[in-house]
Amino acid sequence: MHLFRVWAPRAERVDVKVGGSAYPMAQTGGGWWEASVDAAGPESDYGFILNGQEPVLPDPRSPWQPNGVHGMSRLLDQSAFAWTDSHWHAPFLKKAVIYELHVGTFTLEGTFTAAEERLEYLKTLGVTHVELMPVASFPGARGWGYDGVDLFAPQEAYGGPQGLKHFVNAAHARGLAVLLDVVYNHLGPSGNYLARFGPYFTSSHHTPWGDAVNFEGAGSHEARRFFIDNAKMWLRDYHFDGLRLDAVHAYVDRSAIRFMEQLGSEVHALQHETGRNYVVIAESDLNDPRLVTGPERGGYGLDAQWSDDFHHALVTLLTGDRSGYYADFGSMGDLAKALREVFVYDGRYSAYRDRIHGRPVKSLRPWRFLGFAQNHDQVGNRAKGERLSELTTPGRVKIAAAMVMASPFVPLIFQGEEWAASSPFLYFTDHEPDLGKLVSEGRKQEFAAFGWKPEEVPDPQDETTFTRSRLRWDEIAGPEHAGVLAWYRELIALRRSVPDFISGNVDVEFSEEAGWLMLRRGRLLVAFSIAPKSVHLPMPERAQLLLKSSEEVSLEADSLTLTPDSVAVLRILT
């Protein structure tokens, strides 16, 4: 026997179909319907029929979609998995080194099982947290995951619920925490049946993906409950150690208690129930420190947020790219401000936006922010998916890595970045033909504004766009990659072993004209040069050279010599 429940206030009649039979459901108040079915048991397939009219629709809270987003849902006994991580506790976020990966392209097989086989590599690399791009069920067999529609059901092509649980359990056994990217600002267009059940969306506000999620209108209490229950499920039933909230700037919510505050509060309350520590990390382009400010001080109480300004300042300096939003950046001063104050645009006029943007960061520890030189967006949203190693010199790639690891922020690296992987990370989809054609054409139009010719933009629907994005693990030992990997390993080891790299004060000196910058973290010093000729920086204190990106970098008694596109890490001895 199983008790089926569904929120469907827009329906006048609801039946649940189990196997070949349909069973009428009864209203229980507040738009909820339920029915007990004797014939239903573990792994029974089922779906809902609204107003007596087929097709049979998947459960909005389906735990398992073995036959895709349009197929029947399947019951899942969440308690059946034999977890072995009862004594597991994730490392504190302030000490984290995060590795972002996409399950479908991280390995040739593109599954949780295959990714699990690479966990020992990640452990050896030195990362502490593995962040999975979205794994909720999305249309087709390949995609980024941001067009998911069955938010409670892990993607079957990756290995489904059992594969995901096995991956997380195995990660914990190796001392690795696991974070999950979740998307609560929109759902994908294909297989999105939520609006047939109830007011999950509102036409009062629009996003780039259509009607906004209903966080504030009539029925929003149940819509919010849906997404918060989803967040808690990933933490409770799949043992994730935290969540990354995609594009929270797309939330439209003027409630007295905002959705983000409610979500953060309930996740942190779950800690007391489970005895585990969780983190909630937001992605936002608002430059608003209130996201990670406590509710008692008027904030939302999330744990951390991504810092795009640091990325933009670093990448524009190293690549010279000034297209799109990069137009607001490009100076050594911008990078210095990001290192000192987190946001470059903190109430400052943005020419790209043609308005004042951002708010100053005050009384917040820098580990409340994540810093990176690459991530899935900054690579994948380029027309050709170029990595930083394709856009600049090998020396500047090492500079970027050193600045990320030496920054006061929690460092994040994107899969393959650590060995300057040759494979791009392109935008790929697997939609049905009509929708796929619209997506392909839209992609070409999007990049036309950046000067890309339509024929140069890879077709997201072409399977080769996906296969080209897979990591090539056989290239790690190659001469172009082994040195970069060794550099990342040394930097990560240094960050994790030297407290000043995590908690040391931040002091920055630079010369815009001479093209050098020196970052001091307690007794550690990181200096780099992008000047066309060698530069000699005076060293007022005795120092020890710990790491250098080029053999020509040298330290004399009172001077550090940096060659073009080089970086050095030093320890101050006095």
N, C-alpha and C positions, 0 to 999 in steps of 0.2 A: 504493500500500500504506500502511496505517496500523496501528500497534500500539495496541490498546485495552487499558486497564488499569482495574480497579475494585476497591475494597476492599469485600468483601461476606462477612464471616465468618459471617453468619447464614444464608447460602445453601448448599445442598447441590449446586446446579447453577446455572451462569450461562451464558446465551447472549447474544451481542451481535447485534442486528438492524440490518442496513445495507440500505437500500432495502427490497426485499421478501424478503430472505433472512436466516435466522438462522444464526449460526456459534457452535459450542461453544467455551467458554473453559476454559483449564486453570488449576489451582491452582498458585501459585508460592511459597506459604508465607506465614504471618502473616495469612491471610485475604484475600490478594490473588489476583486472577484476571486472566489476560491472553489475548489472541488477536490474531494478525496477519491482516488481511483485505486481500487484493489489490484487491478491488473498491472499497475506501474511499479517498477522496482529499479534497482541499480542498472544504469546503462540503457534504460528504456528510451526510445525516441518519441518525441512529442512536439506539439506546436499548438498555436491558438487560432481559432476561427472567429472572426469578428462579424457580428450581425448576420450570421448564417451564410456568409459568402466566402468561398475559398478565393485565393490560395490560403493554405495553412501558413501562418507566419511564425518565425522563430520567436522564442521567449526573449523579451528585452533584456532579461537577466540570465540568458542562457549560459550555463557553465561550460558548454562543450558544443562545438559546431563541426562534427566530423565530415560533413558533406558540403562545407562552404557556407557563405553568409545567406544564401537563399534556401538552404536545406533545413531539415528538421533539427530541433535541439535534442540534446541527449543528457539524461540525468547523470550526475557525477557524485559519488560519495567522497567528499573532501577529506574525511577522516581515515580513508583506507590506506593512504600512503604512509610508509614506515620511515618517518624522519629520524635522523641520527644527530641532530644539531641542538639538543636540549640545553647544552651548556654554552652555546654560541653567544658571543656579544660582539657587535660590530665595533671597529675602531672609531674613536671620536672624529667628527668631521674635520676639526681643526688640524688633525694629523693625516688627513686623507690625501691620496694621489688617485684620481679617478680615471678610468679607462672606458671610453664610450665605444660600443660596438653595435653593429647591425647583424643580427643573427644570420640573415640570408646570404650575406657576402663575406662574413668573417672567415668562413671555410668554403671549400669546394662543394661540400654536401649541403650547406646552408641549414643545419638543424641544431637543436639544443644539444643533442648527443655529440655531434662533431665539435661544437663549441666547447663542450665539457672536456674534450681531449686536449684543448689548448689552455686549460686552466693552470697547469703546471708552468707553462711558459709565462703566463701573466704573473704568477707568483714569483718566478725568478726575475722577471722584469722589475718587480718591486712595487707594483701598484697595490692599493689596499681595497679599492672599490671598483666593481665592474658595473657599468651603467648600460642597460639594454635599451636600444631604441624600441618604440612601441611594439608589443607582441599581441595585442588584442586582435581578434579575427578581422581581417580585411579582405576585399575582393581578390580573387585569383590566388596565384601561388607566389607572386613576387611583388614587392612594393616596400616603401619606406615604413609603412605602418601608421602614418598620420591620417589615413582615410579609413580607420577602423570603424566598425559598426556594431559588432557584438563585443562590448567592452569587458564582459565578464569571462569570455572564452578565449584561451590562448590559441594562436594561429595553428591550425592543424598541419600545414605544410612544414612548420618548424618542429613539430613533434607533439603538439597538443598539451593538455594538462599534465600528463604523466612525465613527458619529456622536460617540461619546464620545472616541475618540482624536483626532478632528479638533478637538473643543472644547478639549481639553487642549493640543494643539499650538498652536492659535490663541491661547490664553491666554498661553502662554510667549512667543510672538512679540510680545506686547504688554507683556511684563514682569510678568505676573501669575502668581503661584504658585497651585496648585490642590490643595485638600485634599478628602478623601472621608470621609463618615460611614459607618462599617461597624457591623454589628449581629452580635455574637458571643454575646449572652446568651440568644437564643432564635431560632426560625424561625417564620414564619407558619403557620397551620393548614392552609391550602389549597395543595396541591402540595408539601407537605413529605413526601418519601418516604425521608428519610435513615434512619429507624429500621428500614425493611425491609432495608437493607443491613448495618447494623452498630450497635454501641452508641454512637451519637453523643449519646444522652441517657441520663439516669439517673433512676429513680423514687425514689432515695434522698433527693433534694432537689426542691423544687418552687419555681417562680417564679410571678408573676402570669399568665404565659403557658402554664403547664403544667410538664412535667418539665424539670429543669435540664439544661444542656449538660454532658456528661460530661468534666470537666476533671481528675478525680482517681481514678476507678474503673477496673475492668478494661476494657481497650481504649482508655483515655483517651490513650495515646501517639499513636494514629492519629487520634483525634478532635481532639486539639490540633494535630497535623500538618495536618489539613484546614484549620483556621481560620488557622494561621500561613502556610501556603502561599497561602491566599486573600489575606492581607494583602500578602505579597510580590509576588503577581501584579499587584495594582493599582499597586504602585510600579514594578515592573520593566516590565510589558507595557503599562501605560496611562500611565506617566510621571507619576503623581501625586506631589506633593511631601510628602505626609503623610496621616495618618489620624486621624480622631476616633472613639474607641471609645465606643459607646453604652452607657450605664448599667452601668458595670463593677461597681457595687454588687450587681448581680444575679448576678455570677459566684460560684459555690460551689466553692472550691478550697483544700484544706488541704495541698497538696503542698509538699515542701521547696523546690522551685523552682516558684513560682506561674506560671500561664499568662501573666499580664501581664509578668512578668520575662522569661520565655522569648521572648515576642513582641517586647518592646522590644529584647532582646539580638540577636535574629536580624534585625530591621529595621535596626538600627544596623550590623550586620555587612554587610548588603547594600550599605551606603554605599561600602564599600571595593571591592566588585565593580563598581558602576555609576559611581562617582565623583561621586555626587550626595549632597546633604544631605537627610535625611528627619526629620520630626517625628511623634511619636505623642502624641496629646492624649486624655486620658480625661474622660468625663463621669461624675461620681460625686457622691452626696449623703452620703458617709461623713465628709466633712471630715477626711480622713486624708492628711497631707502625705507619708506614705511612698510614695504613688503616684509622686511626682516626686523622691524621694530615691534616690541611687545605691545599687546592690546592696551595695557595700562598706560602706554604713552601714545595712544592713537594709531598704532600700527596693526598689522595683520598677524604677526606672530609666527611667520614662517622662519625656517632655519637658515636659509641661504638663497642667493640668487646669482644668475650668470651675470658677468660684467662684460658687455659687448664693447664698451669704450676702450678697455684695455686691449682687447683684440684688434679693434680698428686702428688704434694708435700705433700698435706694434707692427701690424701687417702693412699699413700704408707706408710706414717709415722704411720697411725692408724691401718692399716690392715697387713702390712708386705708383701703385694703382690709386687713381682718384675718381673712379667711376661710382655712380650711385651714391650711397651713403658714405663712402670713403672720402667724398669731396670735403667733408668737414674736418678731416684729419690730415696728418702728414708731417708734423714737426716733431723735433726732439722734445720740445716743451710739452706737447700733448701727452707723450709717453710718460714724461716725468710727472705730470699732474695726475695721470691715471694711477701711477705707482703710489703717489703720496695721498691722493684724495679719492680714489676709486673712480668717480665719474669726471670725465673731462667736461661734459655738458651737465652742469649742476645749477641751472638757472642762467645759462649763457645762451646767447643767440646762435641758432643753428641755421646756416645758409641753406643746407639741404632741405630742412623742414620749413624754412622761412618763418621761424617763430622762436620764442624762448623755450628752452627744453631742459628738463631735469630739475633736481633739487639736491642741495649739499648733503653729504654724508657726515653725520656728527654722532659722536659717542657710540660708534659701532665698531666692533673688532673686524679687521680686514678678512678674517677667515669666514665671515658671513657672505663672502663673494667668491665666485669661481672665476679663475683666469685661464685663458687658453690661447693658443696660436692657430688652432684648427678645431673644427667640429663638423658634424654632418651638414649643418646649414651652410657654414662658410665655405665648405668645399663643394657640396652638392648643389648649391644654388648658383654656382657659376655654370655657364652654358656647357662647358666641356668638362666640368667636374675636376678641375686641376687642383692638385695639392700644392702646398707651399713650396715643396721641392721642385715643382715645375715652373714656379713663378719667380724664383730668385736663386741666388747662388748657394752652393753647399755650405759655405761659411756662414751665410745669413740664416740658413736653416738651423745651424747650431746656436747662433745668437738667439733665435726665437725660443729654442728649447731651454736655454739657460735663463732667459728672462722669465719664462713661465714658471720654472722650478724655483727661481730665486725670488719671485714676486711674493708679496704678503698674502696673496689669495690662495685658495685651495686650487691646486693645478689639475687640469683635465686635459687628456690627450685623446686623439681620435684614432681608431684602429688603423694600424699600418704607418701612422705618422712617425713612430719610433724607429723605423728603419728606412724612412723616405720611400715608401712603397711606390712602385711604378704604376699601379692600377689607379685609374681615376675613381671618384665616387660620384656617379651620375644619378640623375632622377629617373626612376624606372617604375612602371606600372604594369598591371595585367588585367585591365578592364575588358568588359564585353565590347565588341567592335564599335558600336555607335558612340558610347561614352569614351572609349579609347581614342577615337578620331578627334573628338572635341578636346581631350587632354593634350594630344599631340599638337594640334593647331594652336591651342592656347599657349603652349610652351614656346613655340616659335614667335608668337606675337609678343610675349613677355620679354624676350631677349632682343627683339628688334629695336627697342628703345636704347639698348646698350651698344648698338652698332653691329650685332651679330647677323650674318646672313642666314636665312631660314635653313638652307641646306647644310649649314655647319652645326646646327643644333641637333644633337642625337635624339632620335624618336624614343620617347619613354616606353612606348608599347613594343618596340623591337626587342626581342629577347637578348640580342647581343649587347644592348645597352646595359642590361642586368649582368650578363656574364663577364663583361669587361670590368665591372666594378668589384669583382671578387678579388680578395687578397691573393697574391702569389707567394705562398710560404716558401717556395723553393728558391726565392731570390735573396733570402736573408743573408746567406753566407757570401753573396757576391761582393766584390770590392767596393761598389758604390753604396752598399747598404750596411755592411758589417760595422764600419766605422761609426756610422750614425747611431746604430743600435747600441754600440759600446758607450757612446757619448750619453745617450739617454739613461742607460743603466747606471752610469757613474753619477749623473746628476740626481737621479731619483734616490740612489743610495745616500748621497750627501744630504739631500733634503731630509730624509727620514732619520739620519743619524746625528745631525747637528741641530740642536734646539734653536739657534739663532735664525736658521732658515725658516722656522715656523713662527717664532714669537719675537724675533729681534726687531728693534725700531727701524723705521724706514727713513733713510736719508738719501737724497739724489742730487748729484752734480752733473752738469752736461754742458756741452758747447754746441750750439746750433751750427755755427760756422765751421768748426773743426770736425764735426761729425762723430763725437764720442759721448758716451754716457757712463756714469759710475753710480751703481746702486750699493748702498751699505745697509746690511742687516745685522745689527749688533757688531760682532767682530768679523763678520764675513763681508767680503767685497766682491762685486761682480762688475766688470768693466768691459765695454765693447766699443768697437770702432767700425763705422761704415765709410770712413774717409778713403779717398783713392790712394793715399800714401800712408806710410807708417806714422803713428803718432806716439809721442813720449809723454806719459802722464806722471807728474811728480808724486812721490809717495812719502808723505810727511811722517809716516810711522813704519816700523819694521813689519814686514809681511812675509808670508809663506805662500808660494804658488801651489794651489791644489789641483786645478784643472786648467788646461788650455786647449783651444780648438785648433791651433796651428803650431807646428814645431818652431816657427820663427818668433812666436811670442816669447818675450824674455823679461825677467825681473832682475834689475840691478839693485844696488843698495838704496837708492833714493828715486828710482824711476822704473815705470812699467812701460815696455814697448809693445804696442799693438800693431800688427800688420793689417792691411785692408780686409774687412769682413771677418774680423776675429773677435774672440771673447775669452776672458780669463776669469777664474774664480780664485780668490785669495783669502787667507786668514790673517787678520791683524794680530801681531804677536805682543804688542805693548799696549 
